Amino acid sequence: MTDASMAAAMRGAVDLSSLRNRPDPAAAPASGGAASSALVRDVTDATFPEVLELSRTVPVVVDLWAEWCEPCKQLSPILEKVTVELGGRVVLAKVDVDANPQLAQGFRAQSIPMVVALLAGQPVPLFQGAVPEQQVREVFGQLLQAAAQNGVTGTVTPDDAASDEDTETEPALPPAHAEAYAAIEAGDYERAARAYESAISENPGDSDAKAGLAQVRLLSRVQGADLQAARTAAAEAPQDVDAQLLVADLDVAGGHIDDAFERLLTLFAALAGDERTPVRTRLLELFQVVGDADPRVVRARAKLASLMF
């Protein structure tokens, strides 16, 4: 994982939308590692949204492991050691893939150990397999650089340094945002969209609400969609706007940002007149999902402008 690719981690859109409707299993113990603490946490399908939200403040490294996995037992202690040494600048979330199938599916964990970062709610693949401690340190260093570039610069107080006196209380969310978060947790994307629309109505300059609205609209569109069927339909009808839009949505939701933008830009170039309007509208909405400062958005926006003029 390079500095550039990590710094390009998109904001907001999450490849884990299925976890919005999640079961409530008991947390599984981590294999051969530290008990859950402020810095090293056992995470389940049920508790994952907590670390997803935490990743907006501090980088979260997700260690996907299983009890039967010998390389996992080699890697996990290294991840824990490096995390603790960083003193709260990174949090380690340990996920037993056997006990938490929704997380395993959401991260597309085809082999383990698999290590993924969460930056501002967005998963960023780091590496697979057991790697040496020095490589872990290098990757964590790159992650911190990328986090700083994305404004994720908070820290978590280690357990042995925490006290009632120095525990900070996070500022309360505006009511409309709080309503949107609650709706997302319940899997009610229509209600979340209405809440964000209310926030924008009250404050037209609320960029967070605009990004949130784009994100929940995306989640609503891809909910229940069959990726393979969508790709087949799009391949059979290259100029079917609805088919291409759905695949682009699924690609963004899955983190394949460049693929989604290239698909829609190619379609836009092949169309004429009013046929282009829904493609341009969807591109602009997906730009909001990813974030205007993201290099992929900058490139795609420039290409869109060149095609328009």
C-alpha positions as CSV (number, residue, x, y, z in Angstrom):
1,M,0.0,0.0,0.0
2,T,1.6,3.3,-1.1
3,D,1.2,6.7,0.5
4,A,-0.6,8.0,-2.6
5,S,-3.2,5.2,-2.8
6,M,-3.9,5.4,1.0
7,A,-4.2,9.2,0.8
8,A,-6.8,8.8,-1.9
9,A,-9.1,6.9,0.4
10,M,-12.6,8.2,-0.3
11,R,-14.8,9.8,2.3
12,G,-18.1,8.4,3.4
13,A,-19.1,5.6,1.0
14,V,-18.7,2.3,2.8
15,D,-18.3,-1.2,1.4
16,L,-20.1,-2.5,4.4
17,S,-23.7,-1.3,3.9
18,S,-25.1,-4.8,4.7
19,L,-24.0,-4.3,8.3
20,R,-26.7,-1.6,8.8
21,N,-29.1,-4.5,9.4
22,R,-27.0,-6.6,11.7
23,P,-27.5,-9.5,14.2
24,D,-26.4,-9.1,17.8
25,P,-24.0,-11.9,18.6
26,A,-21.7,-11.8,21.6
27,A,-18.2,-10.5,21.0
28,A,-15.6,-13.2,20.2
29,P,-12.3,-13.2,22.1
30,A,-9.2,-12.3,20.2
31,S,-6.8,-15.1,19.4
32,G,-3.6,-15.1,21.5
33,G,-3.7,-11.3,22.0
34,A,-4.6,-8.5,24.3
35,A,-8.1,-8.3,25.8
36,S,-10.4,-5.6,24.5
37,S,-9.1,-2.2,25.6
38,A,-9.2,1.4,24.3
39,L,-6.5,0.6,21.8
40,V,-7.0,-3.1,20.9
41,R,-10.7,-4.0,20.6
42,D,-12.6,-7.2,19.8
43,V,-15.2,-6.2,17.3
44,T,-18.4,-8.0,16.1
45,D,-21.0,-7.5,13.5
46,A,-23.0,-5.8,16.2
47,T,-20.3,-3.4,17.5
48,F,-18.7,-2.6,14.2
49,P,-20.6,0.7,13.7
50,E,-18.8,2.0,16.8
51,V,-15.4,1.6,15.3
52,L,-16.6,2.8,11.9
53,E,-17.7,6.1,13.5
54,L,-14.4,6.2,15.6
55,S,-12.5,6.1,12.3
56,R,-13.6,9.6,11.6
57,T,-11.5,10.7,14.5
58,V,-8.6,8.2,14.6
59,P,-7.3,5.6,12.1
60,V,-8.6,2.1,12.8
61,V,-6.8,-1.0,11.6
62,V,-9.0,-4.0,11.2
63,D,-7.4,-7.4,11.8
64,L,-9.5,-10.2,10.3
65,W,-8.5,-13.5,11.8
66,A,-9.7,-17.0,12.9
67,E,-8.8,-19.4,15.6
68,W,-7.6,-22.1,13.2
69,C,-5.4,-19.7,11.3
70,E,-1.7,-20.1,12.2
71,P,-0.4,-17.1,10.3
72,C,-3.0,-15.0,12.2
73,K,-1.4,-16.1,15.5
74,Q,1.9,-14.8,14.2
75,L,0.6,-11.5,12.9
76,S,-1.9,-10.5,15.6
77,P,0.7,-9.9,18.4
78,I,2.8,-7.8,16.1
79,L,-0.2,-5.6,15.2
80,E,-1.1,-5.2,18.9
81,K,2.5,-4.3,19.8
82,V,2.8,-1.6,17.2
83,T,-0.6,-0.3,18.0
84,V,0.1,0.1,21.7
85,E,3.5,1.7,20.9
86,L,1.8,4.4,18.9
87,G,0.1,5.5,22.1
88,G,-3.5,6.1,20.8
89,R,-2.8,7.5,17.3
90,V,-4.2,4.2,15.9
91,V,-6.8,1.8,17.2
92,L,-6.7,-2.0,16.4
93,A,-10.1,-3.7,15.8
94,K,-9.9,-7.5,15.9
95,V,-12.6,-9.4,13.9
96,D,-13.0,-13.2,14.2
97,V,-14.3,-14.0,10.7
98,D,-15.9,-17.3,11.8
99,A,-18.0,-15.5,14.4
100,N,-18.8,-12.5,12.3
101,P,-19.8,-13.5,8.8
102,Q,-21.3,-10.2,7.9
103,L,-18.0,-8.4,8.5
104,A,-16.1,-11.1,6.6
105,Q,-18.4,-10.7,3.7
106,G,-18.3,-6.9,3.8
107,F,-14.5,-6.8,3.7
108,R,-14.5,-9.6,1.1
109,A,-12.1,-11.6,3.2
110,Q,-11.3,-14.5,0.9
111,S,-8.1,-15.3,2.8
112,I,-6.8,-14.4,6.2
113,P,-5.0,-12.8,7.9
114,M,-6.3,-9.8,6.2
115,V,-5.6,-6.3,7.4
116,V,-7.7,-3.3,6.4
117,A,-7.7,0.4,7.5
118,L,-10.7,2.5,8.2
119,L,-10.2,6.2,7.4
120,A,-13.2,8.5,7.9
121,G,-15.6,5.6,7.6
122,Q,-13.9,4.3,4.4
123,P,-12.2,0.9,4.2
124,V,-8.7,0.9,2.7
125,P,-6.9,-2.5,2.1
126,L,-3.5,-2.7,3.6
127,F,-2.1,-6.2,3.2
128,Q,-2.9,-9.9,3.4
129,G,-0.9,-12.7,5.1
130,A,1.6,-12.6,7.9
131,V,4.3,-9.9,7.3
132,P,7.4,-9.0,9.3
133,E,7.2,-6.4,12.1
134,Q,9.2,-3.9,10.1
135,Q,6.7,-4.0,7.3
136,V,3.9,-3.5,9.7
137,R,5.6,-0.5,11.1
138,E,6.1,1.0,7.6
139,V,2.5,0.4,6.7
140,F,1.3,2.0,9.9
141,G,3.5,5.0,9.2
142,Q,2.0,5.3,5.8
143,L,-1.5,5.1,7.3
144,L,-0.8,7.9,9.7
145,Q,0.5,10.1,6.9
146,A,-2.7,9.3,4.8
147,A,-4.8,10.0,7.9
148,A,-3.2,13.4,8.4
149,Q,-3.8,14.3,4.7
150,N,-7.5,13.4,5.2
151,G,-7.9,15.3,8.5
152,V,-8.1,12.2,10.7
153,T,-5.7,13.3,13.4
154,G,-7.4,12.5,16.7
155,T,-6.1,10.1,19.4
156,V,-7.6,7.7,21.8
157,T,-6.5,7.8,25.5
158,P,-4.9,4.4,26.5
159,D,-6.7,2.7,29.4
160,D,-3.8,3.2,31.8
161,A,-3.8,7.0,31.1
162,A,-7.6,7.5,31.2
163,S,-9.4,9.1,34.0
164,D,-12.8,10.6,34.7
165,E,-11.3,14.1,34.7
166,D,-9.6,14.0,31.3
167,T,-12.3,12.1,29.4
168,E,-13.6,14.5,26.7
169,T,-17.2,14.5,25.7
170,E,-17.8,14.6,21.9
171,P,-19.9,17.6,20.8
172,A,-23.6,16.7,20.2
173,L,-24.6,16.3,16.6
174,P,-27.1,18.7,15.1
175,P,-30.7,17.3,15.5
176,A,-31.1,16.5,11.8
177,H,-27.8,14.8,11.6
178,A,-28.5,12.8,14.7
179,E,-31.8,11.7,13.1
180,A,-30.0,10.7,9.9
181,Y,-27.5,8.6,11.8
182,A,-30.3,6.9,13.8
183,A,-32.1,6.1,10.5
184,I,-29.0,4.7,8.9
185,E,-28.4,2.5,11.9
186,A,-32.0,1.2,11.4
187,G,-31.4,0.7,7.7
188,D,-34.1,3.3,6.9
189,Y,-32.3,5.2,4.1
190,E,-35.4,7.1,3.0
191,R,-35.8,8.6,6.5
192,A,-32.1,9.4,6.6
193,A,-32.4,11.2,3.3
194,R,-35.3,13.3,4.6
195,A,-33.2,14.2,7.7
196,Y,-30.3,15.3,5.6
197,E,-32.6,17.3,3.2
198,S,-34.0,19.0,6.3
199,A,-30.5,19.9,7.4
200,I,-29.7,21.3,4.0
201,S,-32.9,23.3,4.0
202,E,-31.9,24.9,7.3
203,N,-28.3,25.5,6.2
204,P,-27.7,25.4,2.5
205,G,-24.0,25.4,3.1
206,D,-23.9,22.2,5.2
207,S,-21.4,20.2,3.2
208,D,-21.6,17.3,5.6
209,A,-25.3,17.0,5.1
210,K,-24.9,17.2,1.3
211,A,-22.3,14.4,1.4
212,G,-24.5,12.4,3.8
213,L,-27.5,12.8,1.5
214,A,-25.4,11.5,-1.5
215,Q,-24.2,8.6,0.6
216,V,-27.6,7.4,1.8
217,R,-29.0,7.7,-1.7
218,L,-26.2,5.5,-2.9
219,L,-26.8,3.0,-0.2
220,S,-30.5,3.0,-1.0
221,R,-29.9,2.4,-4.7
222,V,-27.5,-0.6,-4.2
223,Q,-29.5,-2.2,-1.3
224,G,-30.4,-5.7,-2.5
225,A,-28.7,-5.4,-5.9
226,D,-27.0,-8.4,-7.4
227,L,-23.6,-7.3,-8.6
228,Q,-23.1,-10.2,-11.1
229,A,-26.5,-9.7,-12.6
230,A,-26.0,-6.0,-12.9
231,R,-22.6,-6.5,-14.6
232,T,-24.1,-9.0,-17.0
233,A,-27.0,-6.6,-17.9
234,A,-24.6,-3.7,-18.4
235,A,-22.3,-5.8,-20.6
236,E,-25.2,-6.8,-22.8
237,A,-26.4,-3.2,-23.2
238,P,-23.5,-0.8,-23.2
239,Q,-25.7,2.2,-23.8
240,D,-28.5,1.3,-21.4
241,V,-28.2,4.2,-19.0
242,D,-30.0,2.6,-16.1
243,A,-27.9,-0.6,-16.3
244,Q,-24.6,1.4,-16.4
245,L,-25.6,3.7,-13.5
246,L,-26.4,0.7,-11.3
247,V,-23.0,-0.9,-11.9
248,A,-21.3,2.4,-11.3
249,D,-23.2,2.7,-8.0
250,L,-22.1,-0.8,-7.0
251,D,-18.5,0.0,-7.9
252,V,-18.4,3.1,-5.8
253,A,-20.1,1.2,-2.9
254,G,-17.4,-1.5,-3.3
255,G,-14.5,1.0,-3.4
256,H,-13.8,0.7,-7.2
257,I,-14.0,4.4,-7.7
258,D,-11.9,4.8,-10.9
259,D,-13.9,2.0,-12.5
260,A,-17.2,3.7,-11.7
261,F,-16.1,7.1,-13.0
262,E,-14.5,5.6,-16.2
263,R,-17.7,3.7,-16.9
264,L,-19.9,6.8,-16.6
265,L,-17.5,9.1,-18.5
266,T,-17.3,6.6,-21.4
267,L,-21.1,6.4,-21.4
268,F,-21.4,10.2,-21.3
269,A,-19.1,10.5,-24.3
270,A,-21.2,8.0,-26.3
271,L,-24.5,9.8,-25.7
272,A,-25.8,13.1,-27.0
273,G,-28.1,15.9,-25.9
274,D,-30.6,15.2,-23.1
275,E,-29.5,11.5,-22.9
276,R,-26.4,12.8,-21.1
277,T,-28.3,14.5,-18.3
278,P,-28.9,11.5,-16.0
279,V,-25.2,10.4,-16.4
280,R,-23.9,13.8,-15.6
281,T,-26.2,14.1,-12.6
282,R,-25.1,10.7,-11.2
283,L,-21.5,11.6,-11.7
284,L,-21.9,14.8,-9.7
285,E,-23.7,12.9,-6.9
286,L,-20.9,10.3,-6.8
287,F,-18.3,13.0,-6.7
288,Q,-20.0,14.2,-3.4
289,V,-19.9,10.7,-2.1
290,V,-16.2,10.3,-2.7
291,G,-15.3,13.9,-1.8
292,D,-14.4,16.9,-3.9
293,A,-10.7,16.9,-2.8
294,D,-10.2,13.2,-3.7
295,P,-7.7,13.0,-6.6
296,R,-9.9,10.6,-8.5
297,V,-12.8,13.1,-8.3
298,V,-10.5,15.9,-9.5
299,R,-9.4,13.8,-12.5
300,A,-12.9,12.7,-13.4
301,R,-14.4,16.2,-13.0
302,A,-11.7,17.6,-15.4
303,K,-12.5,14.8,-17.9
304,L,-16.2,15.5,-17.6
305,A,-15.6,19.2,-18.3
306,S,-13.6,18.4,-21.3
307,L,-16.4,16.2,-22.7
308,M,-19.0,18.9,-22.1
309,F,-17.1,21.6,-23.8
